[in-house]
Amino acid sequence: MQRLFQGKSLKYLGTSIVSLVFLMFIGLETAAAHGYIEQPKSRGLLCNEQVNTGCGGVQWEPQSLEGPKGFPGVSIPDGEIASAGGVFPQLDEQTADRWAKVNLNSGVNSFTWHLTAKHATTKWHYYITKPDWNPNQPLTRDQFELVPFYEVYDGGARPGEKVTHQVTIPERTGYHVILGVWDVDDTANAFYNVIDANFGGTGTNPDPDPAPEEPNPEVPNYPAWDASLIYLGGDKVTYNGKVYQAKWWTTGETPGSAGVWQLIE
């Protein structure tokens, strides 16, 4: 009898261990289902690369900006859009010069997500701030155009590690924020990433009543160098009436005095 009881106990113990391992596997699979926008680089990824500072825990987890899906409807709260509902609250700090910016042009661009797990997907959708948004106020729905400038449905398909979309960005100048959203199909959540973008200028909103400028026919139409922006190899800027081209990634290094910049005109 004792041997029979021991056998049943071992059987139950074995079943419990298998069940526990299975539940742990399911939990790990769900927990690993994350992703971030790697091109152009999102605010969270630039925190991970220590280009942005004072970011909190997202520095180690740019893939973990997960919150309730449903945007622009009932989902994450206004003022917590960048942090996916307060996951990493430092990301919700918002001023014209709080975050490093990536250079973009209006029109057709490639956006690439890096997924650390391949999760079934409902859709991908992208939004941009209004032409007259205020970069010194929290990010709210009122700051964004709530009709996505790009939206594609995947119908529950499971994506690969990299997902690239060819999007057409509306005409913008200066500093704007783009919001990318990845809706997961088999959970109630989505992943939210914001991109701080500079469109053909210094990275801040243009003066609503700018003084007219006389064109300088001798200087090619390249953006002026800005110490707060990130430049990649091949980017061209003007500085003190001359044109420089970046040899590799750089930020804050002055053309004419830093070896990363090559004088071309």
C-alpha beads as a LAMMPS data file, in Angstrom:
LAMMPS data file: protein, C-alpha beads

265 atoms
264 bonds

1 atom types
1 bond types

-500.0 500.0 xlo xhi
-500.0 500.0 ylo yhi
-500.0 500.0 zlo zhi

Masses

1 110.0

Atoms # bond

1 1 1 0.000 0.000 0.000
2 1 1 2.778 2.416 0.895
3 1 1 4.540 1.632 -2.381
4 1 1 1.287 2.258 -4.304
5 1 1 0.810 5.586 -2.511
6 1 1 4.408 6.582 -3.295
7 1 1 3.853 5.691 -6.954
8 1 1 0.712 7.811 -7.170
9 1 1 2.474 10.679 -5.394
10 1 1 5.327 10.567 -7.862
11 1 1 2.858 10.449 -10.742
12 1 1 0.995 13.503 -9.428
13 1 1 4.288 15.286 -8.757
14 1 1 5.476 14.582 -12.295
15 1 1 2.214 15.853 -13.763
16 1 1 2.448 19.011 -11.647
17 1 1 5.998 19.698 -12.785
18 1 1 5.044 19.267 -16.456
19 1 1 2.073 21.604 -15.989
20 1 1 4.231 24.173 -14.215
21 1 1 6.867 24.075 -16.958
22 1 1 4.159 24.462 -19.606
23 1 1 2.644 27.476 -17.845
24 1 1 6.085 29.008 -17.405
25 1 1 6.754 28.514 -21.121
26 1 1 3.473 30.202 -22.043
27 1 1 4.257 33.047 -19.668
28 1 1 7.724 33.509 -21.078
29 1 1 6.411 33.458 -24.627
30 1 1 3.902 36.184 -23.774
31 1 1 6.457 38.224 -21.849
32 1 1 8.915 38.027 -24.723
33 1 1 6.409 39.318 -27.267
34 1 1 7.905 42.782 -27.594
35 1 1 9.265 45.118 -30.249
36 1 1 10.459 48.618 -31.080
37 1 1 10.960 50.857 -34.105
38 1 1 14.620 50.702 -35.061
39 1 1 14.489 52.799 -38.238
40 1 1 14.026 55.694 -37.901
41 1 1 15.149 55.340 -34.316
42 1 1 12.467 55.698 -31.689
43 1 1 12.762 57.772 -28.519
44 1 1 13.109 54.596 -26.463
45 1 1 15.816 53.119 -28.691
46 1 1 17.837 56.349 -28.471
47 1 1 17.546 55.982 -24.694
48 1 1 18.931 52.455 -25.014
49 1 1 21.830 53.835 -27.068
50 1 1 22.365 56.579 -24.428
51 1 1 21.819 59.333 -26.967
52 1 1 18.798 60.328 -24.882
53 1 1 19.550 60.502 -21.154
54 1 1 17.498 60.505 -17.965
55 1 1 15.110 57.946 -19.455
56 1 1 14.620 55.545 -16.552
57 1 1 14.198 51.816 -17.077
58 1 1 13.399 52.025 -20.789
59 1 1 17.150 52.395 -21.291
60 1 1 17.317 48.628 -20.832
61 1 1 13.884 47.716 -22.248
62 1 1 12.996 49.731 -25.362
63 1 1 11.008 46.698 -26.499
64 1 1 8.632 46.833 -23.505
65 1 1 6.426 49.841 -24.267
66 1 1 3.185 47.867 -24.037
67 1 1 -0.269 49.114 -23.085
68 1 1 -3.976 48.599 -23.865
69 1 1 -4.776 48.646 -27.576
70 1 1 -7.515 50.732 -29.150
71 1 1 -5.717 54.001 -29.966
72 1 1 -6.916 56.598 -30.851
73 1 1 -9.988 55.409 -28.961
74 1 1 -10.110 54.267 -25.347
75 1 1 -6.666 52.844 -24.610
76 1 1 -3.677 54.688 -23.119
77 1 1 -4.327 58.036 -21.342
78 1 1 -3.490 61.442 -22.778
79 1 1 -0.165 62.663 -21.432
80 1 1 1.132 59.076 -21.272
81 1 1 1.242 58.291 -24.976
82 1 1 5.036 58.146 -25.242
83 1 1 5.284 55.792 -22.260
84 1 1 2.453 53.473 -23.388
85 1 1 0.333 54.417 -20.403
86 1 1 3.005 55.211 -17.827
87 1 1 5.202 52.120 -18.199
88 1 1 8.310 54.332 -18.224
89 1 1 7.028 57.787 -17.149
90 1 1 10.232 59.676 -17.993
91 1 1 9.374 59.200 -21.675
92 1 1 6.334 61.472 -21.222
93 1 1 8.502 64.515 -20.496
94 1 1 7.906 66.834 -23.427
95 1 1 9.664 70.050 -24.437
96 1 1 11.070 71.289 -27.718
97 1 1 14.618 70.327 -26.728
98 1 1 14.135 67.393 -24.301
99 1 1 14.824 64.633 -26.837
100 1 1 17.377 64.003 -29.575
101 1 1 15.853 64.089 -33.036
102 1 1 16.334 62.093 -36.222
103 1 1 16.267 63.752 -39.627
104 1 1 13.324 62.857 -41.868
105 1 1 11.763 64.147 -45.045
106 1 1 8.084 64.330 -45.847
107 1 1 6.945 61.837 -48.461
108 1 1 7.864 58.164 -48.811
109 1 1 9.970 56.683 -45.975
110 1 1 10.801 53.180 -44.718
111 1 1 9.876 52.350 -41.125
112 1 1 11.265 49.143 -39.617
113 1 1 10.197 47.389 -36.423
114 1 1 12.543 44.973 -34.652
115 1 1 10.523 42.270 -32.902
116 1 1 12.097 40.316 -30.083
117 1 1 9.260 37.806 -30.461
118 1 1 6.980 37.083 -33.397
119 1 1 3.493 37.777 -32.079
120 1 1 0.275 37.424 -34.060
121 1 1 -0.672 40.872 -35.347
122 1 1 -3.953 42.666 -35.987
123 1 1 -2.557 45.823 -37.571
124 1 1 0.149 48.493 -37.673
125 1 1 -0.746 52.207 -37.672
126 1 1 1.130 55.524 -37.610
127 1 1 0.179 59.068 -36.561
128 1 1 1.907 62.462 -36.664
129 1 1 1.502 65.664 -34.705
130 1 1 -0.560 68.473 -36.215
131 1 1 1.213 71.288 -38.085
132 1 1 0.406 73.706 -35.220
133 1 1 1.132 71.358 -32.304
134 1 1 2.877 72.664 -29.191
135 1 1 6.140 70.772 -28.489
136 1 1 6.251 72.205 -24.967
137 1 1 2.968 70.564 -23.917
138 1 1 2.307 66.898 -23.048
139 1 1 1.493 64.546 -25.893
140 1 1 -2.284 64.211 -26.061
141 1 1 -4.726 63.142 -28.746
142 1 1 -5.378 66.822 -29.464
143 1 1 -1.715 67.166 -30.470
144 1 1 -1.991 64.443 -33.144
145 1 1 -3.774 64.009 -36.438
146 1 1 -5.993 61.099 -35.385
147 1 1 -6.443 59.690 -38.874
148 1 1 -3.387 57.448 -39.389
149 1 1 -1.147 58.452 -42.276
150 1 1 -0.405 54.736 -42.713
151 1 1 -2.377 51.673 -41.613
152 1 1 -2.104 48.031 -42.629
153 1 1 -4.010 44.990 -41.327
154 1 1 -2.272 41.641 -40.879
155 1 1 -5.366 39.631 -39.890
156 1 1 -3.624 37.677 -37.140
157 1 1 -0.541 36.730 -39.173
158 1 1 2.678 36.105 -37.289
159 1 1 5.436 38.472 -38.514
160 1 1 9.146 37.895 -38.889
161 1 1 11.863 39.440 -36.745
162 1 1 11.927 42.588 -38.911
163 1 1 8.834 44.297 -40.305
164 1 1 9.262 47.178 -42.767
165 1 1 6.547 49.532 -44.000
166 1 1 6.779 52.008 -46.869
167 1 1 4.873 54.987 -45.485
168 1 1 4.081 58.419 -46.888
169 1 1 4.584 61.127 -44.263
170 1 1 2.468 64.283 -44.676
171 1 1 4.192 67.597 -45.359
172 1 1 5.814 68.938 -42.213
173 1 1 8.635 71.309 -41.224
174 1 1 10.602 71.518 -38.001
175 1 1 10.161 69.254 -34.997
176 1 1 7.291 66.754 -34.969
177 1 1 6.494 63.516 -33.165
178 1 1 5.435 60.351 -34.990
179 1 1 3.580 57.621 -33.093
180 1 1 3.819 54.024 -34.317
181 1 1 1.437 51.411 -32.911
182 1 1 1.619 47.611 -33.234
183 1 1 -1.690 45.962 -32.281
184 1 1 -1.244 42.407 -31.038
185 1 1 -3.978 40.066 -32.283
186 1 1 -4.437 37.574 -29.445
187 1 1 -4.068 39.879 -26.429
188 1 1 -5.719 43.143 -25.361
189 1 1 -2.452 45.058 -25.749
190 1 1 -0.443 47.021 -28.280
191 1 1 3.099 48.385 -28.445
192 1 1 3.582 52.161 -28.701
193 1 1 6.721 53.906 -29.981
194 1 1 7.254 57.614 -30.602
195 1 1 9.868 59.090 -32.923
196 1 1 11.196 62.623 -32.466
197 1 1 11.723 63.837 -36.017
198 1 1 13.253 66.926 -37.565
199 1 1 11.856 67.861 -40.960
200 1 1 14.309 69.983 -42.928
201 1 1 15.197 72.496 -40.242
202 1 1 16.673 72.968 -36.794
203 1 1 14.384 70.528 -35.025
204 1 1 12.019 73.056 -33.467
205 1 1 8.697 74.423 -34.668
206 1 1 9.024 77.356 -37.066
207 1 1 8.163 80.827 -35.868
208 1 1 4.466 81.425 -36.721
209 1 1 5.455 84.898 -38.058
210 1 1 8.951 84.405 -39.402
211 1 1 10.884 87.312 -40.826
212 1 1 11.486 86.855 -44.567
213 1 1 14.951 85.642 -45.432
214 1 1 16.912 86.590 -48.493
215 1 1 18.019 83.445 -50.357
216 1 1 21.747 82.930 -50.669
217 1 1 22.353 81.527 -54.156
218 1 1 25.894 80.510 -53.241
219 1 1 24.872 78.067 -50.477
220 1 1 23.252 74.762 -51.632
221 1 1 19.900 73.821 -50.145
222 1 1 21.130 71.658 -47.255
223 1 1 19.919 72.034 -43.654
224 1 1 21.998 74.090 -41.255
225 1 1 24.068 72.078 -38.773
226 1 1 22.370 71.722 -35.362
227 1 1 24.301 70.519 -32.304
228 1 1 21.205 68.794 -30.879
229 1 1 20.561 66.563 -33.882
230 1 1 21.885 63.137 -34.843
231 1 1 23.619 62.789 -38.199
232 1 1 24.453 59.583 -40.033
233 1 1 27.213 58.879 -42.525
234 1 1 26.460 60.700 -45.776
235 1 1 24.276 63.449 -44.232
236 1 1 25.118 66.922 -45.541
237 1 1 24.793 70.207 -43.646
238 1 1 25.763 73.836 -44.044
239 1 1 27.868 75.658 -41.474
240 1 1 29.378 79.157 -41.772
241 1 1 28.480 79.215 -45.479
242 1 1 30.194 75.894 -46.256
243 1 1 28.848 72.410 -46.931
244 1 1 30.034 69.428 -44.881
245 1 1 29.274 65.713 -45.142
246 1 1 29.265 63.338 -42.156
247 1 1 31.650 60.386 -42.467
248 1 1 29.831 58.380 -39.792
249 1 1 27.314 58.783 -36.946
250 1 1 27.770 62.013 -34.992
251 1 1 26.019 64.483 -32.732
252 1 1 27.256 67.701 -31.156
253 1 1 30.553 67.750 -33.099
254 1 1 31.123 71.033 -34.926
255 1 1 31.815 70.949 -38.695
256 1 1 35.229 72.366 -39.523
257 1 1 36.735 71.343 -36.195
258 1 1 35.757 67.664 -35.852
259 1 1 37.218 64.924 -38.027
260 1 1 33.822 63.322 -38.548
261 1 1 32.881 66.158 -40.947
262 1 1 34.340 66.386 -44.463
263 1 1 34.291 69.732 -46.282
264 1 1 32.796 69.157 -49.731
265 1 1 31.875 72.683 -50.925

Bonds

1 1 1 2
2 1 2 3
3 1 3 4
4 1 4 5
5 1 5 6
6 1 6 7
7 1 7 8
8 1 8 9
9 1 9 10
10 1 10 11
11 1 11 12
12 1 12 13
13 1 13 14
14 1 14 15
15 1 15 16
16 1 16 17
17 1 17 18
18 1 18 19
19 1 19 20
20 1 20 21
21 1 21 22
22 1 22 23
23 1 23 24
24 1 24 25
25 1 25 26
26 1 26 27
27 1 27 28
28 1 28 29
29 1 29 30
30 1 30 31
31 1 31 32
32 1 32 33
33 1 33 34
34 1 34 35
35 1 35 36
36 1 36 37
37 1 37 38
38 1 38 39
39 1 39 40
40 1 40 41
41 1 41 42
42 1 42 43
43 1 43 44
44 1 44 45
45 1 45 46
46 1 46 47
47 1 47 48
48 1 48 49
49 1 49 50
50 1 50 51
51 1 51 52
52 1 52 53
53 1 53 54
54 1 54 55
55 1 55 56
56 1 56 57
57 1 57 58
58 1 58 59
59 1 59 60
60 1 60 61
61 1 61 62
62 1 62 63
63 1 63 64
64 1 64 65
65 1 65 66
66 1 66 67
67 1 67 68
68 1 68 69
69 1 69 70
70 1 70 71
71 1 71 72
72 1 72 73
73 1 73 74
74 1 74 75
75 1 75 76
76 1 76 77
77 1 77 78
78 1 78 79
79 1 79 80
80 1 80 81
81 1 81 82
82 1 82 83
83 1 83 84
84 1 84 85
85 1 85 86
86 1 86 87
87 1 87 88
88 1 88 89
89 1 89 90
90 1 90 91
91 1 91 92
92 1 92 93
93 1 93 94
94 1 94 95
95 1 95 96
96 1 96 97
97 1 97 98
98 1 98 99
99 1 99 100
100 1 100 101
101 1 101 102
102 1 102 103
103 1 103 104
104 1 104 105
105 1 105 106
106 1 106 107
107 1 107 108
108 1 108 109
109 1 109 110
110 1 110 111
111 1 111 112
112 1 112 113
113 1 113 114
114 1 114 115
115 1 115 116
116 1 116 117
117 1 117 118
118 1 118 119
119 1 119 120
120 1 120 121
121 1 121 122
122 1 122 123
123 1 123 124
124 1 124 125
125 1 125 126
126 1 126 127
127 1 127 128
128 1 128 129
129 1 129 130
130 1 130 131
131 1 131 132
132 1 132 133
133 1 133 134
134 1 134 135
135 1 135 136
136 1 136 137
137 1 137 138
138 1 138 139
139 1 139 140
140 1 140 141
141 1 141 142
142 1 142 143
143 1 143 144
144 1 144 145
145 1 145 146
146 1 146 147
147 1 147 148
148 1 148 149
149 1 149 150
150 1 150 151
151 1 151 152
152 1 152 153
153 1 153 154
154 1 154 155
155 1 155 156
156 1 156 157
157 1 157 158
158 1 158 159
159 1 159 160
160 1 160 161
161 1 161 162
162 1 162 163
163 1 163 164
164 1 164 165
165 1 165 166
166 1 166 167
167 1 167 168
168 1 168 169
169 1 169 170
170 1 170 171
171 1 171 172
172 1 172 173
173 1 173 174
174 1 174 175
175 1 175 176
176 1 176 177
177 1 177 178
178 1 178 179
179 1 179 180
180 1 180 181
181 1 181 182
182 1 182 183
183 1 183 184
184 1 184 185
185 1 185 186
186 1 186 187
187 1 187 188
188 1 188 189
189 1 189 190
190 1 190 191
191 1 191 192
192 1 192 193
193 1 193 194
194 1 194 195
195 1 195 196
196 1 196 197
197 1 197 198
198 1 198 199
199 1 199 200
200 1 200 201
201 1 201 202
202 1 202 203
203 1 203 204
204 1 204 205
205 1 205 206
206 1 206 207
207 1 207 208
208 1 208 209
209 1 209 210
210 1 210 211
211 1 211 212
212 1 212 213
213 1 213 214
214 1 214 215
215 1 215 216
216 1 216 217
217 1 217 218
218 1 218 219
219 1 219 220
220 1 220 221
221 1 221 222
222 1 222 223
223 1 223 224
224 1 224 225
225 1 225 226
226 1 226 227
227 1 227 228
228 1 228 229
229 1 229 230
230 1 230 231
231 1 231 232
232 1 232 233
233 1 233 234
234 1 234 235
235 1 235 236
236 1 236 237
237 1 237 238
238 1 238 239
239 1 239 240
240 1 240 241
241 1 241 242
242 1 242 243
243 1 243 244
244 1 244 245
245 1 245 246
246 1 246 247
247 1 247 248
248 1 248 249
249 1 249 250
250 1 250 251
251 1 251 252
252 1 252 253
253 1 253 254
254 1 254 255
255 1 255 256
256 1 256 257
257 1 257 258
258 1 258 259
259 1 259 260
260 1 260 261
261 1 261 262
262 1 262 263
263 1 263 264
264 1 264 265
